Amino acid sequence: MGSNRILLHSCCAICSSYPVSYLKDAGYDVVVYFYNPNIYPTEEYSKRLEAQRTLCEHFQVELIEETYEQNEFFEYTKGLEKEPEKGLRCDKCFELRLNKTAQKAKELGIEKFTTSIVISPHKNFKKLAQIGEVIANKHNLSFEAIDFKKKDGFLKTNQIANSLSLYRQNYCGCKFSLR
């Protein structure tokens, strides 16, 4: 187990384009973890996963594809269906995915993890970092709170995604974000 290994939770290929590049340039051995039971419908999930495969192949990084179980998301966020975007349902969704990422890191013997979700200008970095750090402490791991938005990260991630002609979604992912 090398201390330079990091498990990057990827919400989609667009958002993880620059984070993969950034982490590799920083000397990390990047393993990408695609766990997103929130994505709806199944066809959308398949498009995002295929784009993620293309990105990981381009950067020659390992991709771990978790089993797609939509019910995990619906059960975990039950009662929060009417929450607005950026509300409690979103926090629970982040918690679900980052907790599973920490569990996977532990299983793989990787001591550090992070997420590409933070690159979105629609997501609150501080909130995600707090959730990640609480989960990391629970699992005796390190959450690398890197604000990939900084230094034109969102622009860079879009440039990489465009150069690879990656599939571009037009909503966060869950059934409720479609409204």
C-alpha positions in Angstrom: 0.0 0.0 0.0 1.6 3.2 -1.2 0.9 6.4 0.7 0.5 8.2 -2.6 -2.6 6.2 -3.5 -5.9 8.1 -3.4 -9.4 7.0 -4.1 -11.3 9.7 -6.0 -15.1 9.4 -5.8 -16.4 10.5 -9.2 -19.9 11.8 -9.7 -19.4 12.0 -13.5 -16.6 12.2 -16.1 -17.1 15.9 -16.7 -16.5 16.8 -13.0 -13.7 14.3 -12.6 -11.7 15.3 -15.7 -9.6 18.0 -14.0 -9.4 16.3 -10.6 -7.8 13.2 -12.1 -5.3 15.4 -14.0 -4.6 17.5 -10.9 -4.1 14.5 -8.6 -1.8 12.7 -11.1 0.2 15.9 -11.6 0.5 16.2 -7.7 2.1 12.7 -7.7 -0.9 10.6 -6.6 -1.6 7.1 -7.9 -5.3 7.8 -8.6 -8.0 5.1 -8.4 -11.4 6.4 -9.6 -14.5 5.1 -7.8 -17.8 5.4 -9.6 -20.6 5.0 -7.0 -23.7 6.9 -7.8 -27.0 5.2 -6.9 -28.6 8.7 -7.0 -28.4 8.9 -10.8 -31.8 8.6 -12.5 -32.9 7.0 -14.9 -30.8 3.9 -15.6 -30.1 5.1 -19.2 -28.5 8.3 -17.7 -26.4 6.2 -15.4 -25.1 4.2 -18.3 -24.2 7.3 -20.3 -22.3 8.7 -17.3 -20.5 5.5 -16.6 -19.4 5.1 -20.3 -18.0 8.6 -20.2 -16.2 7.8 -17.0 -14.6 4.7 -18.7 -13.4 6.9 -21.6 -11.8 9.4 -19.2 -10.1 6.8 -17.1 -8.8 5.0 -20.2 -7.4 8.4 -21.4 -5.6 9.1 -18.2 -4.6 5.4 -17.7 -6.1 5.2 -14.2 -7.9 2.4 -12.6 -11.7 2.6 -12.5 -13.8 0.8 -9.9 -17.4 0.5 -10.9 -19.7 -0.1 -8.0 -23.0 -1.9 -8.4 -25.8 0.4 -9.4 -28.6 0.1 -6.8 -31.0 3.0 -7.0 -32.9 1.8 -4.0 -29.9 2.6 -1.8 -30.3 6.3 -2.6 -34.1 6.3 -2.3 -33.9 4.5 1.1 -31.2 6.7 2.4 -33.0 9.9 1.5 -36.5 8.7 2.3 -38.7 11.6 3.6 -36.5 14.2 1.9 -38.0 13.9 -1.6 -39.5 17.5 -1.5 -36.3 19.1 -0.3 -35.0 21.8 -2.6 -31.7 21.5 -4.5 -28.8 22.1 -2.1 -31.0 21.1 0.8 -30.9 18.2 3.3 -31.5 15.5 0.6 -28.3 16.6 -1.2 -26.4 16.5 2.1 -27.6 13.0 2.7 -26.7 12.0 -0.9 -23.2 13.3 -0.4 -23.0 11.5 2.9 -24.1 8.2 1.3 -21.6 8.3 -1.5 -18.7 9.5 0.6 -19.3 6.9 3.3 -19.3 4.2 0.7 -16.1 5.7 -0.8 -14.5 5.6 2.6 -15.5 1.9 3.0 -14.1 1.1 -0.4 -10.8 2.9 0.4 -10.6 0.9 3.7 -11.3 -2.3 1.8 -8.5 -1.5 -0.8 -6.0 -0.4 1.8 -6.0 3.2 0.5 -5.6 5.8 3.3 -6.8 8.9 1.4 -9.9 9.8 -0.5 -11.6 12.8 -2.1 -14.5 13.6 -4.4 -14.9 15.3 -7.8 -18.3 16.7 -6.7 -16.6 19.8 -5.2 -15.6 21.1 -8.7 -19.2 22.0 -9.5 -19.9 25.7 -9.0 -23.3 24.6 -7.7 -21.8 22.6 -4.8 -20.7 24.0 -1.5 -17.0 23.1 -0.9 -17.0 23.8 2.8 -20.1 21.6 3.4 -18.7 18.7 1.3 -15.3 19.0 3.1 -17.0 18.8 6.5 -19.0 15.8 5.5 -15.8 14.1 4.1 -13.8 14.8 7.2 -16.4 13.5 9.5 -16.6 10.3 7.5 -12.8 10.0 7.2 -12.5 10.3 11.0 -15.1 7.6 11.5 -13.1 5.2 9.2 -9.6 6.3 10.4 -8.8 7.7 6.9 -7.8 11.0 5.5 -10.2 13.1 3.4 -8.2 15.3 1.1 -10.3 18.5 1.0 -9.1 19.9 -2.3 -11.1 22.6 -3.8 -10.7 21.7 -7.5 -12.7 24.8 -8.5 -9.7 27.0 -7.6 -7.3 28.2 -10.3 -9.9 27.8 -13.1 -10.5 24.2 -12.2 -14.1 24.3 -13.6 -12.8 25.8 -16.8 -10.0 23.2 -17.1 -12.4 20.3 -16.4 -14.7 21.4 -19.2 -11.7 21.8 -21.6 -10.6 18.3 -20.9 -14.1 16.9 -21.2 -14.6 18.8 -24.5 -11.3 17.6 -25.9 -12.5 14.0 -25.2 -16.0 14.6 -26.4 -17.4 13.3 -23.1 -21.1 13.0 -22.5 -22.4 16.1 -20.8 -25.5 15.9 -18.6 -27.8 18.8 -17.9 -28.8 18.0 -14.3 -27.2 16.9 -11.1 -28.4 13.3 -11.4 -31.2 12.3 -9.1 -34.9 12.0 -10.0 -35.7 15.0 -7.9 -33.1 17.3 -9.5 -35.0 16.9 -12.8 -37.8 19.2 -11.6 
